[in-house]
Amino acid sequence: MNRARLVWVAAIGIALCITAVQADPLSIYDVQYTEDPDGISAYNGQTWDVSGGVVTYAQASGSRRRVYIQDPAHLEWGGILIKDWTGGGLADHVAVGDRIDVSSVYVEESSGTTTLQYGGPSAGSATFQNLGPASSLPEPLDTIAPAILAAPVYTAGSPDTWLIEDYDAEPYEGMLVTFTDVTVGQVGLGAKNDIYQLLVGDDVLWCTDYMNLNKEGDYHPRIFPGAQLRSYTGIVEHYIGTNSQTGAEYDCYQVCTRWTADIVPEPGTFGILIMGLLLMRRPRP
């Protein structure tokens, strides 16, 4: 076989191998797992089919429609965010507990978070298959040491920075976590002033209600300084951004609540909140 023909045959063989590899869908674990010290997916910038996700959150309104999916088979690298750029073509047609596969989604690192872009200029014509209710729902992880999700460290400078010390929480990005017996600390933190502290023993976490479907203003009514909570559940998000007013830079992990059931108050704290609201509404003499 002459050299030109050998090169041609080799090129066809390589193309067929690439096609065969890409014909098999990735799992969420495949997309999320990385040894990159910055947490960047090995598939960043590529278009793939991804299978095996159970919906843990779906926001079907507003300009930032989004869906979170998680694979119950994995306790690490098992959750991921899908951004719906089609105006609801995905988010409007799935519900929490549905098992879905998505096709032709673009893997992208967005503001620190690994995301699947459903539609949009990069993904093109993405599709999904709803396989109905999953046989098992992802349980919030309750064994994670709070220190892994520790709040960022403040450093005064030009600009001021709030930076995490390491990326040990990266395996839990996009996954549900839960903590018990916690207290709400300071509020009004973060790049958009909608972050609050969650005190878990001696550890401090950063949390937010910006995704919460039942919030009022920036926060859910159950969130206020000093509130004691029996349990607190949310999705881990890695966020990198800048405060547009102060110029302060942020690189942090935050736990995002989804709805009222994620925030379970201690009975005494809830009673104090209700009494306070009633007293505020009493007519003055």
C-alpha angles and dihedrals in degrees: 000000000000121000096252092052091046091053090048093051091047091051091052090049092052091048091051091049092051091048091049093050094047092047089070113077121236124239121231087252090056092053097043103039112096141157091202108122090225093053096246116158118246087229096054110143095018134110118231146155112251124196141183104049127146115204112245097168137013126185107193099176139065129031094293102062110177141172128199119206130187135189110228089205093070130064091189133036087011106122135065142173122241115200111208109215094171096081094255104330088133107016094051093054105048133068135199108281096030117127110223140179121204128204134204095011121159117233111222139165104231122183090333097313127106106234140180110225110216104203121330131117095306102039100045117192105002122181136188139204120215108210094185130244114352120242089233132021123220111262117219110255109249100174100069114119106241090225089070088066094041119158117261121268118250119229121182114225145103095322108014112234137207106195134169116235096227143354098246089128093060094099088062098050109131093012132117117252132177136198131190134214098018137154131217112238131179120353133201097058133135137048092306098032091242099107124104134188121253112201111212107178106299093341128092121211130185116234138174142191097206091118094041110122091206101046123126111214111326096337143039112254090247091062117085134126110289096016111149114216128197090207139357126199132183149134119275114239129183110215131189117180150122132249104242093210103044101023090230113154125225135197109170149133117241134184112230120205119216107199144338095289090064091066112060113180127207107257093244094051092048091050092052090051092051092047090050092052092048093050090050089056097049113110114249118240 
